[in-house]
Structures are given as structure tokens and as C-alpha cells.
Amino acid sequence: MGLGTAMIMPGTLSTITTTFQPEQRAKGVAMWSGFGAAGNAAGGITTAIAIGTLVFAITEGNELDVAGREAVTSGGLHLTRSPYR
């Protein structure tokens, strides 16, 4: 996913800068960056929900308490999000 994003983002920014008139370009770039940030946040939340659901399903029959499940979920989330930081 990161490689695909790295390949497509410069192209989308280039399209925005050539499509918008110079006086409207700042608004176009602001919307582009806002949607990018919103997508990043939504991806993090979606990843956390998916990992939490998976960990809960895997540990259902095990003797982990709520704190243990939260620790495993938090660890999994940090493992998937750390390459982006």
C-alpha cells in the first residue's frame, strides 16, 4: 500500500496543480492534502478495528483478560503502523 501511495500521490498533485488556475491552486492543494490526511486517519482506525476483532477472535478461548487483549491489540496496531512513521 505504501508503495502504491508513493507512486500515485505525485501524479495527483501534478494533476491538481495543472488543472486549477493559479489563484485557485491553493484551495485545490488544501483539499488534496485534507483528503489525504483524512484517508490516513481512517486507515489507522480501520486497521485498529480489524486487528482488535482478529485478536479478540483468536484469543476467545484463551485465558487472556481484557488488559491482555488490549495489550495484544495495541502491539499489533503498533507493528502495522510503525513503518509509516
PEGINOR-V426783 format. One record per residue. N is the residue number from 1. SS is DSSP state (H for helix, E for strand, - for the rest). PHI is phi in whole degrees, -180 to 180 (none if undefined). D_CENTER is the distance of its C-alpha to the mean C-alpha in whole Angstrom. Layout:
n=N ss=SS phi=PHI d_center=D_CENTER
n=N ss=SS phi=PHI d_center=D_CENTER
This chain:
n=1 ss=- phi=none d_center=10
n=2 ss=H phi=-64 d_center=10
n=3 ss=H phi=-66 d_center=14
n=4 ss=H phi=-61 d_center=13
n=5 ss=H phi=-65 d_center=11
n=6 ss=H phi=-63 d_center=14
n=7 ss=H phi=-82 d_center=16
n=8 ss=H phi=-91 d_center=16
n=9 ss=H phi=-62 d_center=14
n=10 ss=H phi=-62 d_center=18
n=11 ss=H phi=-66 d_center=20
n=12 ss=H phi=-69 d_center=18
n=13 ss=H phi=-66 d_center=19
n=14 ss=H phi=-63 d_center=22
n=15 ss=H phi=-63 d_center=23
n=16 ss=H phi=-65 d_center=22
n=17 ss=H phi=-69 d_center=25
n=18 ss=H phi=-89 d_center=27
n=19 ss=H phi=-79 d_center=27
n=20 ss=- phi=-81 d_center=27
n=21 ss=- phi=-68 d_center=31
n=22 ss=- phi=-54 d_center=31
n=23 ss=- phi=-76 d_center=31
n=24 ss=- phi=-102 d_center=28
n=25 ss=H phi=-63 d_center=26
n=26 ss=H phi=-62 d_center=24
n=27 ss=H phi=-65 d_center=23
n=28 ss=H phi=-64 d_center=22
n=29 ss=H phi=-68 d_center=20
n=30 ss=H phi=-64 d_center=19
n=31 ss=H phi=-66 d_center=17
n=32 ss=H phi=-60 d_center=16
n=33 ss=H phi=-71 d_center=14
n=34 ss=H phi=-65 d_center=13
n=35 ss=H phi=-67 d_center=12
n=36 ss=H phi=-64 d_center=9
n=37 ss=H phi=-67 d_center=9
n=38 ss=H phi=-65 d_center=8
n=39 ss=H phi=-64 d_center=6
n=40 ss=H phi=-65 d_center=3
n=41 ss=H phi=-66 d_center=5
n=42 ss=H phi=-64 d_center=6
n=43 ss=H phi=-65 d_center=3
n=44 ss=H phi=-65 d_center=4
n=45 ss=H phi=-67 d_center=7
n=46 ss=H phi=-63 d_center=8
n=47 ss=H phi=-63 d_center=7
n=48 ss=H phi=-63 d_center=10
n=49 ss=H phi=-66 d_center=12
n=50 ss=H phi=-64 d_center=12
n=51 ss=H phi=-67 d_center=13
n=52 ss=H phi=-61 d_center=15
n=53 ss=H phi=-65 d_center=17
n=54 ss=H phi=-64 d_center=18
n=55 ss=H phi=-64 d_center=19
n=56 ss=H phi=-63 d_center=21
n=57 ss=H phi=-68 d_center=23
n=58 ss=H phi=-71 d_center=24
n=59 ss=- phi=-92 d_center=25
n=60 ss=- phi=-57 d_center=27
n=61 ss=- phi=-88 d_center=30
n=62 ss=- phi=-85 d_center=30
n=63 ss=- phi=-93 d_center=31
n=64 ss=- phi=-90 d_center=28
n=65 ss=- phi=-83 d_center=28
n=66 ss=H phi=-62 d_center=25
n=67 ss=H phi=-64 d_center=25
n=68 ss=H phi=-66 d_center=25
n=69 ss=H phi=-65 d_center=22
n=70 ss=H phi=-65 d_center=20
n=71 ss=H phi=-66 d_center=20
n=72 ss=H phi=-66 d_center=19
n=73 ss=H phi=-64 d_center=16
n=74 ss=H phi=-64 d_center=15
n=75 ss=H phi=-63 d_center=16
n=76 ss=H phi=-64 d_center=14
n=77 ss=H phi=-65 d_center=11
n=78 ss=H phi=-66 d_center=12
n=79 ss=H phi=-67 d_center=13
n=80 ss=H phi=-82 d_center=10
n=81 ss=H phi=-93 d_center=8
n=82 ss=H phi=-62 d_center=11
n=83 ss=H phi=-66 d_center=11
n=84 ss=H phi=-87 d_center=9
n=85 ss=- phi=-103 d_center=11
